[in-house]
Amino acid sequence: MSADSERAVRLGEIAGVHGVRGWVKVHSFTRPRANLTRYPDWLLETAGRQRAVRVEACRVSGRNLIAKLGGVDDRDAAFELIGAGISVRRSALPALAPGEYYWADLEGLAVVAASGERFGTVLGLIATGANDVLVLDGERLIPFVPDETVKSVDLEAGQIVVDWQTSYWE
């Protein structure tokens, strides 16, 4: 298995506690949010440390999920997890069709114009409703619209080629 397939991809965070038996409230970043329930093993990150946990139960509850994690058996233990990031191994994510990308795979890629002009590096993405937006270092934003602004994505070369001009930011 490659190092990339073992990379942790953040899919949510612990948002609070639920009850007194160790259940936690979870804010899922997946679309739809219930997709996080598909993963039986989570990596929790708190204070820069990561630990693996087994999900004993997880279900939708209102706008969040609630989950029972192995080894978390009371409210005090659950309370210590508030704010923890929830990740899964990249290899656990479903395979994508050609032309589809996980946001985590785009982060860190160089963004360049067809002319070769370098615009920056992808720090993250924003969902706007109309289309996703690449957030570059230097506080620059570029719409992620395949075949329009985004001409190609080459994960192996580590770059995204866009049809964009620096004058759009001026």
C-alpha positions in Angstrom: 0.0 0.0 0.0 1.3 3.4 -0.9 1.9 6.1 1.7 -0.8 8.2 0.0 -3.4 5.5 0.5 -2.6 5.4 4.2 -2.9 9.2 4.5 -5.6 10.4 6.9 -8.5 12.4 5.3 -10.5 14.5 7.7 -14.3 13.9 7.4 -15.7 15.5 10.5 -15.2 16.5 14.1 -16.6 15.7 17.6 -19.0 18.6 18.4 -20.3 17.6 21.8 -21.5 14.9 24.1 -24.9 13.0 24.0 -26.2 11.5 27.2 -24.2 10.0 30.0 -23.0 6.7 28.4 -20.1 8.0 26.3 -22.0 8.9 23.1 -20.7 11.9 21.2 -22.3 14.4 18.8 -20.5 14.5 15.5 -20.4 17.2 12.8 -19.8 15.4 9.5 -18.2 17.1 6.5 -19.4 14.4 4.1 -22.2 14.9 1.6 -24.7 13.6 2.5 -23.6 13.9 6.2 -24.7 10.3 6.9 -21.9 9.0 4.6 -19.6 9.2 7.7 -21.6 6.3 9.2 -20.1 4.0 6.5 -16.7 3.9 8.1 -16.3 1.6 11.1 -12.8 2.8 12.0 -12.0 6.4 12.7 -8.8 8.2 13.5 -9.3 10.9 16.2 -6.9 13.8 16.4 -6.6 15.8 19.6 -3.7 18.0 20.7 -1.6 16.9 17.6 -1.9 13.2 18.5 -3.9 10.6 16.6 -5.5 7.5 17.9 -7.6 4.8 16.2 -11.1 4.1 17.5 -13.7 1.6 16.5 -17.2 2.9 15.9 -19.7 0.7 17.8 -22.8 2.6 16.6 -23.5 5.7 14.6 -26.7 7.3 13.4 -28.2 10.6 12.2 -29.7 12.8 14.9 -31.1 16.1 13.6 -28.4 18.1 11.9 -25.6 16.0 13.3 -24.7 12.4 13.9 -24.3 10.7 17.2 -21.8 7.9 17.7 -20.7 5.4 20.3 -16.9 4.9 20.2 -15.1 1.9 21.6 -13.4 2.7 24.9 -15.5 5.8 25.4 -17.9 4.7 28.1 -19.0 7.7 30.1 -19.8 11.4 29.7 -16.4 12.5 31.1 -14.5 10.4 28.5 -16.7 11.8 25.7 -16.3 15.3 26.9 -12.5 15.1 26.5 -13.0 14.4 22.8 -14.9 17.6 22.0 -13.1 19.3 19.1 -11.3 16.2 18.0 -10.9 15.8 14.2 -12.3 12.6 12.7 -10.4 11.1 9.8 -10.3 7.9 7.9 -7.5 6.3 5.8 -7.5 7.5 2.2 -7.6 3.8 1.2 -11.0 3.4 2.9 -12.7 6.0 0.6 -14.7 4.7 -2.4 -13.0 4.7 -5.8 -14.0 7.7 -8.0 -15.0 7.9 -11.6 -12.6 9.6 -14.0 -12.7 13.3 -13.6 -13.9 13.1 -10.0 -11.7 14.2 -7.1 -11.7 14.2 -3.3 -11.0 17.7 -2.0 -8.2 16.2 0.1 -6.5 15.1 -3.1 -6.5 18.6 -4.6 -5.0 20.3 -1.5 -1.4 21.0 -2.0 -1.5 21.0 -5.8 0.1 23.9 -7.7 -2.3 26.0 -9.8 -1.0 27.3 -13.0 -2.3 29.0 -16.2 -1.9 27.2 -19.5 0.9 29.8 -20.2 2.8 28.4 -17.3 2.1 31.4 -14.9 2.0 30.0 -11.3 -0.9 31.3 -9.2 -0.3 29.4 -6.0 -1.0 26.3 -4.1 -4.4 24.9 -3.1 -5.0 25.3 0.6 -8.6 24.0 0.5 -11.9 24.4 -1.2 -15.2 26.1 -0.4 -18.6 24.8 -1.4 -20.7 27.8 -2.5 -23.8 26.1 -3.8 -23.2 27.2 -7.4 -19.8 25.6 -7.7 -16.8 24.7 -5.5 -14.0 27.3 -5.2 -10.3 26.7 -4.9 -8.7 28.6 -2.1 -5.1 29.4 -2.9 -2.3 30.7 -0.7 -2.1 34.5 -1.0 -5.9 34.7 -0.4 -6.7 34.0 -4.0 -9.9 32.2 -5.1 -10.6 30.4 -8.4 -13.9 28.7 -9.3 -13.5 25.0 -9.7 -15.6 24.5 -12.9 -14.3 21.6 -15.0 -13.8 22.3 -18.7 -14.3 26.0 -18.1 -11.9 27.5 -15.5 -10.3 24.1 -14.7 -8.7 22.7 -17.8 -7.0 19.7 -16.3 -6.1 18.1 -13.0 -2.9 16.0 -12.8 -2.6 14.4 -9.4 0.7 12.7 -10.3 2.3 15.9 -11.6 0.8 17.8 -8.6 -0.9 20.5 -10.6 -4.1 22.0 -11.8 -4.1 23.9 -15.1 -6.7 26.8 -15.2 -8.0 29.3 -17.7 -7.6 32.3 -15.4 -5.8 35.7 -15.4 -4.2 37.6 -12.7 -6.2 40.7 -13.8 -9.3 39.0 -12.3 -7.8 39.6 -8.8 -6.9 43.3 -9.5 
